[in-house]
Amino acid sequence: MDYTDSKIRELIKIPKKVVKPPAKNSKSQWMYEQYNLNVASENNKLYFYVYTRQSTEFKEDFSIGLVYLPQDSERIRILRYNGLHGEHTNPDNTKIINKCHFHIATENCIKLGIKPDKQAEIASEYSTFEEALKVFWKDINILDDIKEYFPMYYNLQLDFWGKL
């Protein structure tokens, strides 16, 4: 498949539904808590994998990603929202230092043979894991209610999530 920037954005925006929810308990790897779930397009023709990972010691260090699972080629991570984890260097050598940022796969990175989602931009819509998860859920157009799959981040008294 040719991954143009417009095709990548189309894959991100296509309406999706959860087909395999995350386990009730997180999967701990080293010092991270991780949840995984599978999502698909409404017509079940396109499949994706979503992961959330957050440091158990430094909550500001997190990653939330969308991986496309094509039937005819290797999987490709097309979107990733990150918290604070030090320094990131873009392909053009610009740096993002200890700020929340997001990565979208680009046609240019793929052509250069580097990580498809190596390019990053500073995030202005989130500064915490919970905010990033909410924005991510909306941005990748998952039709299911986020509270059903991540109730541990929903505070009934504060109603942080509001209506999606």
N, C-alpha and C positions, 0 to 999 in steps of 0.2 A: 504494500500500500504506500502511496505517496502521501506523506504527512505535510501538507501545506499548513500555514498558520490558520487559514480559514477552516480547514478540515479539523484541526485540533480544537479550535474554539467551538465548532459544531458538536464534536464529541463531548466536550465539557457541558454544553448547554442542553443537549438532548434530554427530555424528561426521562427520569429513572425511577425505578422502584426497588425496594430491598427484596432480595430473593433468599438470602441467608443472613439472618441477624447475627450480631456479635454474641459470643458466649456470655452467660450471666456474670461470670467473673473474668476479670482481665487476665491476659497472659503476661507474666512478668519475665522480662529478658534483661539480664544484668540489673541495672538500676532504672529500668523503664517499665511503665505499665502500658500494655498495648491491647487494643480492641481491633478486630478485623470483621468486615462484613462484605458480602457480595451483593452487587446491584446489577440491574439489567435495564435496557430500554423497555418502554412500555410494551412493545411487540415481541420482546424476548429474543431479538436478533443480535443485539450488541451486549456484551458482558464486560463488567468492570469489577475491580477490587478496591475497596476503601480501607485504609488503615488509619488509626490514631495512635500516637505514641507520645508519652509524656514522662519526663524524669520524675522519679519518686522523691528525689532530694532537692531538685531545683525546678519547681513547677513552671517557670518561665521558659524552660527548654522543652519544646514539643515539635511534633511534625504531624501533619494531617495530609494524606495523599490520595490521589485518584490514579489508578493504573488501568489502562485499557487492555483488554484481553482479546485480541483479534483471533479468529479461527485459523487464519492462514499465515500468521507470522508470529514473531516473539512479542511478548507483552511490552508495553511502553508506559512509563509513568508520565502522565500529561499535566498533572497539576499537583502542587505541594505548597502548603501553608506552614511556615516555620515561625517559632518563637525565637528567643534569645539563645544563641549558641556560639557566640564569638564572632569570627570574621568570615564573610563569604566574598569570593572574588568572581566577578562575571567574566565571560569570555573576552571582553574588551579591556580587562584589567581594572575596571571600576570596582570599588569595594563597598560592602555594606558591613558596618562594624557594630555588632551587638544591638541590632534593631530587629523587630518583627519584620518578616519579609515573605513574599510569595514567589513561587517559580511556576512558569507556564512553559511547556515544551515549545520549542520553536523549530521551524523549518531550517533555519540557519545552523542551529546547534546539531541537528540531525545530519545535515550535509557536511559539517566539520568533523563528524565522527566522535563528538564528545557527548556527555550525558544530555539527553534531549531536553531536560528541564534545568540545565546549568544556569541560564539567564534568570536573574532575580530582580525584583523591585521592592522598595520599602512599602510595607503595608500601612495604610491609614485607617482601615476599617476595624482593626482588632489590635489588642495589646495583651490579651490573656488567652489561654487555651479555650475557655468556654466561649468567648466572643469569636475566636477563629473557627471553632466548630460550627457555630450558628451561621456565620458568613459562608463557610465552605459548603454546608448543607444546602443553603439557598443558591449559591453560585453554580453548583453542579446539578441543580434542579432535581433533587430527590423529592418525590411527591408524598412520601410517607412522613408522618409526624415524627420529628426528631426526638421528642420526649418519650416516645415509645421505645426507642433504641438506646437512648442515653439518659435515663431518668436520674442517674446519680448526679447529673449537672443541672438539674432543674430544681429550683428553689421555689416551693409553693408560696412562701411568704413574700419574697421579693418579686416573683413573676418576672425574672430576668429575661426569659425567652420571648415573652409577649406572643403575639400571633404571627405565625409565619405565612 
